[in-house]
Amino acid sequence: MRKIFSLDRFEGEIAVCISDDDEKLDVPRTVLGALELHDVFSAQIDGESLVDIIPMPEERDRRIAENKARLARLFGRGKNG
């Protein structure tokens, strides 16, 4: 089954990936190639690893913009309240 993940963090040589349904998957850092922290990608789960990894830079950019807007609203609300 194909899922969407974000690269949450590195713990040494392990990459911690979190799926959109909050599944945590630890994979060797080398499996993800050139992906960087907080990149979003789709992948197939094969046992306890990921295969057929497809980067999704547009989704990463959309999520960053959404989070920035959310923070701006929160900070703006605090200044006016």
C-alpha angles and dihedrals in degrees: 000000000000117000137178116242139179123212100242103179148323122249103190107296093347123095114210110213125188122201124217088255090055097256110152118215125182114205134168110276090236092063090071097054112195097355114130135205114301094011114146121223143159121234145164117246112232108184104301096341140070126245136178092031114192118187115226105199094164090057091048090052091047092052092048091051091047092051093047090052091049091052092047090053092048094048091043091052091052093053094050097042 
